[in-house]
Amino acid sequence: MADSTALHPAFQRRIVPLMAFTVFFSVLNGTMFNVAVPDIQQQFGLSPTQVSWVVTGFIVVFALAAVTYGKLADIYPLRRLITIGLLLFNAGALLGFVFAATNYPVVVAARLIQAAGGGAIPALSLLVATRFFGPQLRGRMLGTLASTVAFAAGIGPLVGGLIAGRWHWRYLFLLSLATLAALWVFRRLLPRESRRAGSFDLGGGLLLAAAVALVLVMITEGWLVLLPLVMVPLGWYWYHVRRTPYPFAPPALFAGSLFRNGLLTVFLAVGPVFGMFFAVPLMLRDLYGLSTLHIGLVIFPGAVSAAFFGLLGGRLADRRGSVFVVQTGLALLLVSFVALAFAAGAVTLLVSLVLIVCYTGFAFIQSALAKAISTTLAPPHAGVGMGLYNLVFFTAGAFGAALAGRFIEVMMDLGAPAPVAERALPYAGVFVLAALTILLAGWVFQRAYRHQGGPDRDRFGS
């Protein structure tokens, strides 16, 4: 449990903007590099598969780091883990800025080191909200983080395009160094916690890491031949956890139906959003011929609106309960995906307006789903439970983006160059599939949480 200092309102007021600051640069670091991939490919003469490791490798290590830090936080003080994470994050940034411009393997190494440290930021941010904020105030904290994530995700391509276009893509690494300013404040602000009972299950962690890495590579690269190999570490892990006193992810964690269905809802709801993140810039380039800067400007209003409505969603989750906010967010996503299917090929102003609704829905579900899941976790399992939330979140993102890209590619291969109205069909198809998936997510969530309305309370083991 958190001590009285950590639960004091003064601490809570200070920790929220600090966590939002670090989360902003963590998410920005991921999204702004996406627009630099063509420049990196051209500079080093790489194939699409070779250059994809700048993105794929980052996602794999980031997702695994998030769940690992979550598990470690059940044993070790948050203060120590955040210090390690921020030092690694900035070490990778420094390596990339100084040495990456002339050596592609160093680019990949720098991104992997950044991911190994950056994975601590979202995982431990959620745990700060879970450990140091009661259920009545947790939504406000999570709403702030959700709005920060949505804003950084939207503004990332714009920032990346401006910096890479004006100077060089290696200057993108410099922005991450801003988080060094937060390190001293974290060490001053976070309480000195004692080490908890238990040990870190390295064997189980490696088996889970192998399974997740294979799944993410299979998804992002489209290598379905890896599917049988995924079952090997999963089967071994299932055998391992039953013979380990402190398993990496205790089987009891999945005994609660609310936790299981909450994670399934996360996967089904987040995947379509990341598919939209991937498809919209391609659509704006293909159908409208927009530059990277103009694509960022079309997306920017949605990102700004998410910064406001994410805060609103967090406050609503505290007052009306997270179930109401998740349902509202899913409804907004459903409406926006249907509207995007009709808006593909229409004026860019209409696309920009619809994206405001989409980003708002994303900010709502992100904060409220995290809160709903956190209330199902007993304190001994809070770290690994929220770490698994992050793992599912980023796995869903990789799956959604890969599926959207594969669908567009297959649809385009079926036909010759056509007028804009016909070229819009692959993108409209992506948004229709996204809408159908959101309907499924709503059905799963409604079946599991329909009796959990009203203000949130802890529901350990439900």
Secondary structure, DSSP 8 states (H G I E B T S, - for coil): ---TTTTSHHHHHHHHHHHHHHHHHHHHHHHHTGGGHHHHHHHHT--HHHHTHHHHHHHHHHHHHHHHHHHHTTTS-HHHHHHHHHHHHHHHHHHHHHHGGG-HHHHHHHHHHHHHHHTHHHHHHHHHHHHHS-HHHHHHHHHHHHHHHHHHHHHHHHHHHHHHHHS-GGGHHHHHGGGHHHHHHHHHHS------S----HHHHHHHHHHHHHHHHHHHHT-GGGHHHHHHHHHHHHHHHTT-SS-SS-GGGGS-HHHHHHHHHHHHHHHHHHHHHHHHHHHHHHHH---HHHHHHHHHHHHHHHHHHHHHHHHHHHHH-HHHHHHHHHHHHHHHHHHHHHHTTS-HHHHHHHHHHHHHHHHHHHHHHHHHHHTTS-GGGHHHHHHHHHHHHHHHHHHHHHHHHHHHHHHHHTS----HHHHTHHHHHHHHHHHHHHHHHHHHHHHHHTT--SS----TT-
